[in-house]
Amino acid sequence: MKLKVDESLCISCGYCVGVCPEVFEFSDDGPSHVKVDTIPENLEDTAMEAKEGCPTEAIKEAD
């Protein structure tokens, strides 16, 4: 599974980083981003929780 953050929608609220810091982190310039190429299977549920809880729906499934 792959996810991406649409930085134009991200408001840097920190929800995704708080829920799944193994997958998400803040960029030096503010918005969060996915720090792994492929989400490890054991983190997929937590990463999806972060995606579903994002208040601006900035987290998308990547191709």
mmCIF file of the N, C-alpha and C atoms, coordinates in Angstrom:
data_MODEL
# 
_entry.id   MODEL 
# 
loop_
_atom_site.group_PDB 
_atom_site.id 
_atom_site.type_symbol 
_atom_site.label_atom_id 
_atom_site.label_alt_id 
_atom_site.label_comp_id 
_atom_site.label_asym_id 
_atom_site.label_entity_id 
_atom_site.label_seq_id 
_atom_site.pdbx_PDB_ins_code 
_atom_site.Cartn_x 
_atom_site.Cartn_y 
_atom_site.Cartn_z 
_atom_site.occupancy 
_atom_site.B_iso_or_equiv 
_atom_site.pdbx_formal_charge 
_atom_site.auth_seq_id 
_atom_site.auth_comp_id 
_atom_site.auth_asym_id 
_atom_site.auth_atom_id 
_atom_site.pdbx_PDB_model_num 
ATOM 1   N N  . MET A 1 1  ? 0.844  -1.175 0.000  1.00 0.00 ? 1  MET A N  1 
ATOM 2   C CA . MET A 1 1  ? 0.000  0.000  0.000  1.00 0.00 ? 1  MET A CA 1 
ATOM 3   C C  . MET A 1 1  ? 0.885  1.232  0.000  1.00 0.00 ? 1  MET A C  1 
ATOM 4   N N  . LYS A 1 2  ? 0.471  2.225  -0.773 1.00 0.00 ? 2  LYS A N  1 
ATOM 5   C CA . LYS A 1 2  ? 1.208  3.482  -0.844 1.00 0.00 ? 2  LYS A CA 1 
ATOM 6   C C  . LYS A 1 2  ? 0.246  4.640  -0.604 1.00 0.00 ? 2  LYS A C  1 
ATOM 7   N N  . LEU A 1 3  ? 0.710  5.612  0.156  1.00 0.00 ? 3  LEU A N  1 
ATOM 8   C CA . LEU A 1 3  ? -0.058 6.816  0.416  1.00 0.00 ? 3  LEU A CA 1 
ATOM 9   C C  . LEU A 1 3  ? 0.784  8.029  0.064  1.00 0.00 ? 3  LEU A C  1 
ATOM 10  N N  . LYS A 1 4  ? 0.102  9.162  -0.139 1.00 0.00 ? 4  LYS A N  1 
ATOM 11  C CA . LYS A 1 4  ? 0.798  10.425 -0.367 1.00 0.00 ? 4  LYS A CA 1 
ATOM 12  C C  . LYS A 1 4  ? -0.003 11.521 0.322  1.00 0.00 ? 4  LYS A C  1 
ATOM 13  N N  . VAL A 1 5  ? 0.658  12.637 0.609  1.00 0.00 ? 5  VAL A N  1 
ATOM 14  C CA . VAL A 1 5  ? 0.004  13.779 1.218  1.00 0.00 ? 5  VAL A CA 1 
ATOM 15  C C  . VAL A 1 5  ? -0.058 14.891 0.179  1.00 0.00 ? 5  VAL A C  1 
ATOM 16  N N  . ASP A 1 6  ? -1.249 15.401 -0.064 1.00 0.00 ? 6  ASP A N  1 
ATOM 17  C CA . ASP A 1 6  ? -1.419 16.557 -0.943 1.00 0.00 ? 6  ASP A CA 1 
ATOM 18  C C  . ASP A 1 6  ? -1.050 17.783 -0.108 1.00 0.00 ? 6  ASP A C  1 
ATOM 19  N N  . GLU A 1 7  ? 0.149  18.293 -0.326 1.00 0.00 ? 7  GLU A N  1 
ATOM 20  C CA . GLU A 1 7  ? 0.659  19.382 0.505  1.00 0.00 ? 7  GLU A CA 1 
ATOM 21  C C  . GLU A 1 7  ? -0.145 20.665 0.352  1.00 0.00 ? 7  GLU A C  1 
ATOM 22  N N  . SER A 1 8  ? -0.897 20.808 -0.741 1.00 0.00 ? 8  SER A N  1 
ATOM 23  C CA . SER A 1 8  ? -1.732 21.996 -0.906 1.00 0.00 ? 8  SER A CA 1 
ATOM 24  C C  . SER A 1 8  ? -2.966 21.947 0.002  1.00 0.00 ? 8  SER A C  1 
ATOM 25  N N  . LEU A 1 9  ? -3.321 20.753 0.478  1.00 0.00 ? 9  LEU A N  1 
ATOM 26  C CA . LEU A 1 9  ? -4.455 20.597 1.382  1.00 0.00 ? 9  LEU A CA 1 
ATOM 27  C C  . LEU A 1 9  ? -4.049 20.474 2.844  1.00 0.00 ? 9  LEU A C  1 
ATOM 28  N N  . CYS A 1 10 ? -2.817 20.051 3.089  1.00 0.00 ? 10 CYS A N  1 
ATOM 29  C CA . CYS A 1 10 ? -2.337 19.807 4.449  1.00 0.00 ? 10 CYS A CA 1 
ATOM 30  C C  . CYS A 1 10 ? -2.269 21.115 5.242  1.00 0.00 ? 10 CYS A C  1 
ATOM 31  N N  . ILE A 1 11 ? -2.845 21.110 6.452  1.00 0.00 ? 11 ILE A N  1 
ATOM 32  C CA . ILE A 1 11 ? -2.810 22.286 7.319  1.00 0.00 ? 11 ILE A CA 1 
ATOM 33  C C  . ILE A 1 11 ? -1.836 22.083 8.486  1.00 0.00 ? 11 ILE A C  1 
ATOM 34  N N  . SER A 1 12 ? -1.053 21.023 8.438  1.00 0.00 ? 12 SER A N  1 
ATOM 35  C CA . SER A 1 12 ? -0.043 20.725 9.464  1.00 0.00 ? 12 SER A CA 1 
ATOM 36  C C  . SER A 1 12 ? -0.644 20.613 10.861 1.00 0.00 ? 12 SER A C  1 
ATOM 37  N N  . CYS A 1 13 ? -1.818 20.000 10.948 1.00 0.00 ? 13 CYS A N  1 
ATOM 38  C CA . CYS A 1 13 ? -2.465 19.856 12.254 1.00 0.00 ? 13 CYS A CA 1 
ATOM 39  C C  . CYS A 1 13 ? -1.770 18.812 13.122 1.00 0.00 ? 13 CYS A C  1 
ATOM 40  N N  . GLY A 1 14 ? -1.061 17.885 12.498 1.00 0.00 ? 14 GLY A N  1 
ATOM 41  C CA . GLY A 1 14 ? -0.313 16.878 13.236 1.00 0.00 ? 14 GLY A CA 1 
ATOM 42  C C  . GLY A 1 14 ? -1.064 15.597 13.518 1.00 0.00 ? 14 GLY A C  1 
ATOM 43  N N  . TYR A 1 15 ? -2.297 15.475 13.049 1.00 0.00 ? 15 TYR A N  1 
ATOM 44  C CA . TYR A 1 15 ? -3.070 14.270 13.339 1.00 0.00 ? 15 TYR A CA 1 
ATOM 45  C C  . TYR A 1 15 ? -2.357 13.018 12.824 1.00 0.00 ? 15 TYR A C  1 
ATOM 46  N N  . CYS A 1 16 ? -1.949 13.036 11.556 1.00 0.00 ? 16 CYS A N  1 
ATOM 47  C CA . CYS A 1 16 ? -1.328 11.840 10.968 1.00 0.00 ? 16 CYS A CA 1 
ATOM 48  C C  . CYS A 1 16 ? -0.013 11.488 11.662 1.00 0.00 ? 16 CYS A C  1 
ATOM 49  N N  . VAL A 1 17 ? 0.771  12.499 11.982 1.00 0.00 ? 17 VAL A N  1 
ATOM 50  C CA . VAL A 1 17 ? 2.049  12.271 12.664 1.00 0.00 ? 17 VAL A CA 1 
ATOM 51  C C  . VAL A 1 17 ? 1.805  11.706 14.059 1.00 0.00 ? 17 VAL A C  1 
ATOM 52  N N  . GLY A 1 18 ? 0.772  12.186 14.722 1.00 0.00 ? 18 GLY A N  1 
ATOM 53  C CA . GLY A 1 18 ? 0.445  11.683 16.053 1.00 0.00 ? 18 GLY A CA 1 
ATOM 54  C C  . GLY A 1 18 ? -0.074 10.264 16.048 1.00 0.00 ? 18 GLY A C  1 
ATOM 55  N N  . VAL A 1 19 ? -0.869 9.916  15.037 1.00 0.00 ? 19 VAL A N  1 
ATOM 56  C CA . VAL A 1 19 ? -1.463 8.583  14.948 1.00 0.00 ? 19 VAL A CA 1 
ATOM 57  C C  . VAL A 1 19 ? -0.461 7.556  14.431 1.00 0.00 ? 19 VAL A C  1 
ATOM 58  N N  . CYS A 1 20 ? 0.354  7.938  13.449 1.00 0.00 ? 20 CYS A N  1 
ATOM 59  C CA . CYS A 1 20 ? 1.242  6.972  12.794 1.00 0.00 ? 20 CYS A CA 1 
ATOM 60  C C  . CYS A 1 20 ? 2.610  7.604  12.474 1.00 0.00 ? 20 CYS A C  1 
ATOM 61  N N  . PRO A 1 21 ? 3.409  7.885  13.500 1.00 0.00 ? 21 PRO A N  1 
ATOM 62  C CA . PRO A 1 21 ? 4.701  8.534  13.265 1.00 0.00 ? 21 PRO A CA 1 
ATOM 63  C C  . PRO A 1 21 ? 5.706  7.663  12.512 1.00 0.00 ? 21 PRO A C  1 
ATOM 64  N N  . GLU A 1 22 ? 5.426  6.374  12.415 1.00 0.00 ? 22 GLU A N  1 
ATOM 65  C CA . GLU A 1 22 ? 6.315  5.487  11.659 1.00 0.00 ? 22 GLU A CA 1 
ATOM 66  C C  . GLU A 1 22 ? 6.187  5.722  10.162 1.00 0.00 ? 22 GLU A C  1 
ATOM 67  N N  . VAL A 1 23 ? 5.079  6.342  9.733  1.00 0.00 ? 23 VAL A N  1 
ATOM 68  C CA . VAL A 1 23 ? 4.802  6.559  8.312  1.00 0.00 ? 23 VAL A CA 1 
ATOM 69  C C  . VAL A 1 23 ? 4.826  8.040  7.936  1.00 0.00 ? 23 VAL A C  1 
ATOM 70  N N  . PHE A 1 24 ? 4.330  8.900  8.828  1.00 0.00 ? 24 PHE A N  1 
ATOM 71  C CA . PHE A 1 24 ? 4.207  10.322 8.517  1.00 0.00 ? 24 PHE A CA 1 
ATOM 72  C C  . PHE A 1 24 ? 5.162  11.152 9.364  1.00 0.00 ? 24 PHE A C  1 
ATOM 73  N N  . GLU A 1 25 ? 5.664  12.247 8.778  1.00 0.00 ? 25 GLU A N  1 
ATOM 74  C CA . GLU A 1 25 ? 6.469  13.207 9.515  1.00 0.00 ? 25 GLU A CA 1 
ATOM 75  C C  . GLU A 1 25 ? 6.290  14.572 8.869  1.00 0.00 ? 25 GLU A C  1 
ATOM 76  N N  . PHE A 1 26 ? 6.667  15.610 9.611  1.00 0.00 ? 26 PHE A N  1 
ATOM 77  C CA . PHE A 1 26 ? 6.585  16.955 9.059  1.00 0.00 ? 26 PHE A CA 1 
ATOM 78  C C  . PHE A 1 26 ? 7.784  17.242 8.176  1.00 0.00 ? 26 PHE A C  1 
ATOM 79  N N  . SER A 1 27 ? 7.548  17.962 7.088  1.00 0.00 ? 27 SER A N  1 
ATOM 80  C CA . SER A 1 27 ? 8.632  18.447 6.233  1.00 0.00 ? 27 SER A CA 1 
ATOM 81  C C  . SER A 1 27 ? 9.287  19.621 6.937  1.00 0.00 ? 27 SER A C  1 
ATOM 82  N N  . ASP A 1 28 ? 10.483 19.972 6.511  1.00 0.00 ? 28 ASP A N  1 
ATOM 83  C CA . ASP A 1 28 ? 11.162 21.129 7.077  1.00 0.00 ? 28 ASP A CA 1 
ATOM 84  C C  . ASP A 1 28 ? 10.372 22.410 6.854  1.00 0.00 ? 28 ASP A C  1 
ATOM 85  N N  . ASP A 1 29 ? 9.602  22.466 5.766  1.00 0.00 ? 29 ASP A N  1 
ATOM 86  C CA . ASP A 1 29 ? 8.844  23.677 5.445  1.00 0.00 ? 29 ASP A CA 1 
ATOM 87  C C  . ASP A 1 29 ? 7.383  23.617 5.895  1.00 0.00 ? 29 ASP A C  1 
ATOM 88  N N  . GLY A 1 30 ? 7.013  22.633 6.711  1.00 0.00 ? 30 GLY A N  1 
ATOM 89  C CA . GLY A 1 30 ? 5.683  22.638 7.302  1.00 0.00 ? 30 GLY A CA 1 
ATOM 90  C C  . GLY A 1 30 ? 4.799  21.437 7.079  1.00 0.00 ? 30 GLY A C  1 
ATOM 91  N N  . PRO A 1 31 ? 4.282  21.220 5.856  1.00 0.00 ? 31 PRO A N  1 
ATOM 92  C CA . PRO A 1 31 ? 3.307  20.137 5.680  1.00 0.00 ? 31 PRO A CA 1 
ATOM 93  C C  . PRO A 1 31 ? 3.901  18.761 5.997  1.00 0.00 ? 31 PRO A C  1 
ATOM 94  N N  . SER A 1 32 ? 3.031  17.845 6.332  1.00 0.00 ? 32 SER A N  1 
ATOM 95  C CA . SER A 1 32 ? 3.505  16.487 6.575  1.00 0.00 ? 32 SER A CA 1 
ATOM 96  C C  . SER A 1 32 ? 3.720  15.770 5.248  1.00 0.00 ? 32 SER A C  1 
ATOM 97  N N  . HIS A 1 33 ? 4.430  14.672 5.312  1.00 0.00 ? 33 HIS A N  1 
ATOM 98  C CA . HIS A 1 33 ? 4.641  13.837 4.132  1.00 0.00 ? 33 HIS A CA 1 
ATOM 99  C C  . HIS A 1 33 ? 4.825  12.393 4.585  1.00 0.00 ? 33 HIS A C  1 
ATOM 100 N N  . VAL A 1 34 ? 4.699  11.492 3.638  1.00 0.00 ? 34 VAL A N  1 
ATOM 101 C CA . VAL A 1 34 ? 4.907  10.068 3.894  1.00 0.00 ? 34 VAL A CA 1 
ATOM 102 C C  . VAL A 1 34 ? 6.404  9.807  3.790  1.00 0.00 ? 34 VAL A C  1 
ATOM 103 N N  . LYS A 1 35 ? 6.970  9.208  4.830  1.00 0.00 ? 35 LYS A N  1 
ATOM 104 C CA . LYS A 1 35 ? 8.421  9.025  4.858  1.00 0.00 ? 35 LYS A CA 1 
ATOM 105 C C  . LYS A 1 35 ? 8.879  7.630  4.433  1.00 0.00 ? 35 LYS A C  1 
ATOM 106 N N  . VAL A 1 36 ? 7.962  6.781  3.993  1.00 0.00 ? 36 VAL A N  1 
ATOM 107 C CA . VAL A 1 36 ? 8.314  5.452  3.503  1.00 0.00 ? 36 VAL A CA 1 
ATOM 108 C C  . VAL A 1 36 ? 7.736  5.269  2.105  1.00 0.00 ? 36 VAL A C  1 
ATOM 109 N N  . ASP A 1 37 ? 8.410  4.507  1.273  1.00 0.00 ? 37 ASP A N  1 
ATOM 110 C CA . ASP A 1 37 ? 7.912  4.266  -0.084 1.00 0.00 ? 37 ASP A CA 1 
ATOM 111 C C  . ASP A 1 37 ? 6.655  3.406  -0.079 1.00 0.00 ? 37 ASP A C  1 
ATOM 112 N N  . THR A 1 38 ? 6.702  2.331  0.667  1.00 0.00 ? 38 THR A N  1 
ATOM 113 C CA . THR A 1 38 ? 5.565  1.414  0.773  1.00 0.00 ? 38 THR A CA 1 
ATOM 114 C C  . THR A 1 38 ? 5.248  1.220  2.247  1.00 0.00 ? 38 THR A C  1 
ATOM 115 N N  . ILE A 1 39 ? 3.977  1.322  2.585  1.00 0.00 ? 39 ILE A N  1 
ATOM 116 C CA . ILE A 1 39 ? 3.557  1.164  3.977  1.00 0.00 ? 39 ILE A CA 1 
ATOM 117 C C  . ILE A 1 39 ? 3.733  -0.308 4.359  1.00 0.00 ? 39 ILE A C  1 
ATOM 118 N N  . PRO A 1 40 ? 4.495  -0.592 5.416  1.00 0.00 ? 40 PRO A N  1 
ATOM 119 C CA . PRO A 1 40 ? 4.629  -1.979 5.861  1.00 0.00 ? 40 PRO A CA 1 
ATOM 120 C C  . PRO A 1 40 ? 3.256  -2.545 6.268  1.00 0.00 ? 40 PRO A C  1 
ATOM 121 N N  . GLU A 1 41 ? 3.058  -3.800 6.003  1.00 0.00 ? 41 GLU A N  1 
ATOM 122 C CA . GLU A 1 41 ? 1.767  -4.440 6.250  1.00 0.00 ? 41 GLU A CA 1 
ATOM 123 C C  . GLU A 1 41 ? 1.305  -4.264 7.696  1.00 0.00 ? 41 GLU A C  1 
ATOM 124 N N  . ASN A 1 42 ? 2.233  -4.321 8.640  1.00 0.00 ? 42 ASN A N  1 
ATOM 125 C CA . ASN A 1 42 ? 1.850  -4.205 10.050 1.00 0.00 ? 42 ASN A CA 1 
ATOM 126 C C  . ASN A 1 42 ? 1.422  -2.785 10.435 1.00 0.00 ? 42 ASN A C  1 
ATOM 127 N N  . LEU A 1 43 ? 1.643  -1.803 9.557  1.00 0.00 ? 43 LEU A N  1 
ATOM 128 C CA . LEU A 1 43 ? 1.250  -0.420 9.827  1.00 0.00 ? 43 LEU A CA 1 
ATOM 129 C C  . LEU A 1 43 ? 0.088  0.055  8.953  1.00 0.00 ? 43 LEU A C  1 
ATOM 130 N N  . GLU A 1 44 ? -0.425 -0.806 8.093  1.00 0.00 ? 44 GLU A N  1 
ATOM 131 C CA . GLU A 1 44 ? -1.483 -0.396 7.164  1.00 0.00 ? 44 GLU A CA 1 
ATOM 132 C C  . GLU A 1 44 ? -2.737 0.094  7.878  1.00 0.00 ? 44 GLU A C  1 
ATOM 133 N N  . ASP A 1 45 ? -3.171 -0.593 8.925  1.00 0.00 ? 45 ASP A N  1 
ATOM 134 C CA . ASP A 1 45 ? -4.382 -0.182 9.632  1.00 0.00 ? 45 ASP A CA 1 
ATOM 135 C C  . ASP A 1 45 ? -4.203 1.185  10.283 1.00 0.00 ? 45 ASP A C  1 
ATOM 136 N N  . THR A 1 46 ? -3.054 1.400  10.900 1.00 0.00 ? 46 THR A N  1 
ATOM 137 C CA . THR A 1 46 ? -2.786 2.681  11.558 1.00 0.00 ? 46 THR A CA 1 
ATOM 138 C C  . THR A 1 46 ? -2.656 3.798  10.535 1.00 0.00 ? 46 THR A C  1 
ATOM 139 N N  . ALA A 1 47 ? -2.016 3.531  9.414  1.00 0.00 ? 47 ALA A N  1 
ATOM 140 C CA . ALA A 1 47 ? -1.885 4.535  8.355  1.00 0.00 ? 47 ALA A CA 1 
ATOM 141 C C  . ALA A 1 47 ? -3.255 4.888  7.781  1.00 0.00 ? 47 ALA A C  1 
ATOM 142 N N  . MET A 1 48 ? -4.131 3.895  7.639  1.00 0.00 ? 48 MET A N  1 
ATOM 143 C CA . MET A 1 48 ? -5.480 4.161  7.149  1.00 0.00 ? 48 MET A CA 1 
ATOM 144 C C  . MET A 1 48 ? -6.290 4.958  8.174  1.00 0.00 ? 48 MET A C  1 
ATOM 145 N N  . GLU A 1 49 ? -6.058 4.716  9.443  1.00 0.00 ? 49 GLU A N  1 
ATOM 146 C CA . GLU A 1 49 ? -6.712 5.514  10.483 1.00 0.00 ? 49 GLU A CA 1 
ATOM 147 C C  . GLU A 1 49 ? -6.300 6.979  10.350 1.00 0.00 ? 49 GLU A C  1 
ATOM 148 N N  . ALA A 1 50 ? -5.016 7.216  10.091 1.00 0.00 ? 50 ALA A N  1 
ATOM 149 C CA . ALA A 1 50 ? -4.532 8.585  9.884  1.00 0.00 ? 50 ALA A CA 1 
ATOM 150 C C  . ALA A 1 50 ? -5.162 9.200  8.640  1.00 0.00 ? 50 ALA A C  1 
ATOM 151 N N  . LYS A 1 51 ? -5.250 8.425  7.569  1.00 0.00 ? 51 LYS A N  1 
ATOM 152 C CA . LYS A 1 51 ? -5.863 8.910  6.324  1.00 0.00 ? 51 LYS A CA 1 
ATOM 153 C C  . LYS A 1 51 ? -7.321 9.292  6.552  1.00 0.00 ? 51 LYS A C  1 
ATOM 154 N N  . GLU A 1 52 ? -8.058 8.406  7.193  1.00 0.00 ? 52 GLU A N  1 
ATOM 155 C CA . GLU A 1 52 ? -9.481 8.628  7.401  1.00 0.00 ? 52 GLU A CA 1 
ATOM 156 C C  . GLU A 1 52 ? -9.759 9.754  8.394  1.00 0.00 ? 52 GLU A C  1 
ATOM 157 N N  . GLY A 1 53 ? -8.826 10.013 9.290  1.00 0.00 ? 53 GLY A N  1 
ATOM 158 C CA . GLY A 1 53 ? -9.013 11.054 10.294 1.00 0.00 ? 53 GLY A CA 1 
ATOM 159 C C  . GLY A 1 53 ? -8.489 12.415 9.887  1.00 0.00 ? 53 GLY A C  1 
ATOM 160 N N  . CYS A 1 54 ? -7.842 12.497 8.742  1.00 0.00 ? 54 CYS A N  1 
ATOM 161 C CA . CYS A 1 54 ? -7.289 13.777 8.291  1.00 0.00 ? 54 CYS A CA 1 
ATOM 162 C C  . CYS A 1 54 ? -8.431 14.776 8.075  1.00 0.00 ? 54 CYS A C  1 
ATOM 163 N N  . PRO A 1 55 ? -8.400 15.917 8.766  1.00 0.00 ? 55 PRO A N  1 
ATOM 164 C CA . PRO A 1 55 ? -9.524 16.855 8.670  1.00 0.00 ? 55 PRO A CA 1 
ATOM 165 C C  . PRO A 1 55 ? -9.686 17.521 7.302  1.00 0.00 ? 55 PRO A C  1 
ATOM 166 N N  . THR A 1 56 ? -8.638 17.532 6.492  1.00 0.00 ? 56 THR A N  1 
ATOM 167 C CA . THR A 1 56 ? -8.741 18.156 5.170  1.00 0.00 ? 56 THR A CA 1 
ATOM 168 C C  . THR A 1 56 ? -8.699 17.133 4.037  1.00 0.00 ? 56 THR A C  1 
ATOM 169 N N  . GLU A 1 57 ? -8.685 15.846 4.394  1.00 0.00 ? 57 GLU A N  1 
ATOM 170 C CA . GLU A 1 57 ? -8.615 14.756 3.417  1.00 0.00 ? 57 GLU A CA 1 
ATOM 171 C C  . GLU A 1 57 ? -7.406 14.904 2.495  1.00 0.00 ? 57 GLU A C  1 
ATOM 172 N N  . ALA A 1 58 ? -6.277 15.329 3.093  1.00 0.00 ? 58 ALA A N  1 
ATOM 173 C CA . ALA A 1 58 ? -5.049 15.551 2.330  1.00 0.00 ? 58 ALA A CA 1 
ATOM 174 C C  . ALA A 1 58 ? -4.295 14.267 2.016  1.00 0.00 ? 58 ALA A C  1 
ATOM 175 N N  . ILE A 1 59 ? -4.594 13.193 2.736  1.00 0.00 ? 59 ILE A N  1 
ATOM 176 C CA . ILE A 1 59 ? -3.890 11.933 2.528  1.00 0.00 ? 59 ILE A CA 1 
ATOM 177 C C  . ILE A 1 59 ? -4.657 11.121 1.496  1.00 0.00 ? 59 ILE A C  1 
ATOM 178 N N  . LYS A 1 60 ? -3.948 10.740 0.456  1.00 0.00 ? 60 LYS A N  1 
ATOM 179 C CA . LYS A 1 60 ? -4.552 10.022 -0.678 1.00 0.00 ? 60 LYS A CA 1 
ATOM 180 C C  . LYS A 1 60 ? -3.796 8.722  -0.924 1.00 0.00 ? 60 LYS A C  1 
ATOM 181 N N  . GLU A 1 61 ? -4.459 7.792  -1.578 1.00 0.00 ? 61 GLU A N  1 
ATOM 182 C CA . GLU A 1 61 ? -3.761 6.579  -2.011 1.00 0.00 ? 61 GLU A CA 1 
ATOM 183 C C  . GLU A 1 61 ? -2.932 6.934  -3.228 1.00 0.00 ? 61 GLU A C  1 
ATOM 184 N N  . ALA A 1 62 ? -1.692 6.467  -3.248 1.00 0.00 ? 62 ALA A N  1 
ATOM 185 C CA . ALA A 1 62 ? -0.776 6.752  -4.348 1.00 0.00 ? 62 ALA A CA 1 
ATOM 186 C C  . ALA A 1 62 ? -0.825 5.615  -5.357 1.00 0.00 ? 62 ALA A C  1 
ATOM 187 N N  . ASP A 1 63 ? -0.483 5.934  -6.592 1.00 0.00 ? 63 ASP A N  1 
ATOM 188 C CA . ASP A 1 63 ? -0.458 4.924  -7.663 1.00 0.00 ? 63 ASP A CA 1 
ATOM 189 C C  . ASP A 1 63 ? 0.734  4.016  -7.531 1.00 0.00 ? 63 ASP A C  1 
# 
